[in-house]
Amino acid sequence: MIFTTKARIAATVSLIGLASAGCVTNPETGQQRVSRAAIGGVLGAAGGYLLGDLVGGRRDRTERIVGAGIGAIAGAGVGAYMDRQERELRQRTAGTGIEVDRQGDQLVLNMPGDVTFAYDSATVQPQFQSTLDQVASTLRDYPSTYIDIYGHTDSRGSEVYNQGLSERRAIAVQNYLSSHGVQYQRMATRGYGETALKCAETSEEGYRCNRRVEIRIAPVTQEDTRAR
C-alpha cells in the first residue's frame, strides 16, 4: 500500500496527538502505551484501505467480469455514468442512515452496523432488508461496476474475534445482494476487523460509528479490459 506524502504527514501528526490522547496507563506499573483502538484510528484516518487496489486485484476482477459478459464504460462516459448512479443511490437511500460518499469516479456507501445487523450477529436485520433492496436495485441498473464490500468492527473484544465478525458481515451483505440479482462476479469482500477505525472511541457514539459495512463502487472502464 502506497501513501502520498500528505497522507503520511497527516498520519504522523495524528499519531503524535494520539500519543497523549490515545494512551492508556497500566494501573500496576504506571507505564503508558498507545491503545490498539488509537492505532487503528490512525490507519482509518489515513484512508489507506480505500486508496488501494480493488480486493483481489483489478486484473483478476476484470477477467471475471468480462467472462460474465458485463460491458465496460468508455473513458469519456465514466463520470456521467457514476453521476447518475450516485444520484439514484442518494434518492433511494435518503433517510435510511446510509451515507453516500463520492471519491473521484468511485462511490462509497457507509452502512451503520447497528442498523444493518443485530449486536454480535452477521444476519442482515429484517427491518434493513427493504433498504438493501433499494441498493441492490440500483446496482443492477448500473452493471458496469466493481463492488467491494468491507466489514468493520469497533475495538471491543479480541482482535481475532472482531476480524472474523467483520468478514462474516461483509459476506452476508454480498450474499444478500447476490440473491437479489447483483452479479456475483462483480463483488468481492474483505474484513478489516478493528484495524481501520473511523471515529475516536471516546464515547458510545464513537463505537457505533466504527461498527459499519462499506460498499465501494468503482467503474469498469475500457482501459481495464484492454490491460487484462
NORPE-V797774 format. One record per residue. BURIAL is + if it has 24 or more other C-alpha atoms within 12 Angstrom, else -. Layout:
burial = (BURIAL BURIAL)
//
This chain:
burial = (- - - - - - - - - - + - - + + - - + - - - + - - - - - - - - - - - - + + + + + + + + + + + + + + + + - - - + + - - + - - + + + + + + - - - + + + + - - - - + - - + + - - + + - + + + - + + - - + - + + + + + - - + + + + + + + + + + + + + - - - - + + + + - - + + - + + + + + + + + + + - + + + + + + + + + + + + + + + - - - - - + + + + + + + + + + + + + + + + + - - + + + + + + + + + + + + + + + + + + + + + - - - - - + + + + + + + + + + + + + + + - - + + - - -)
//
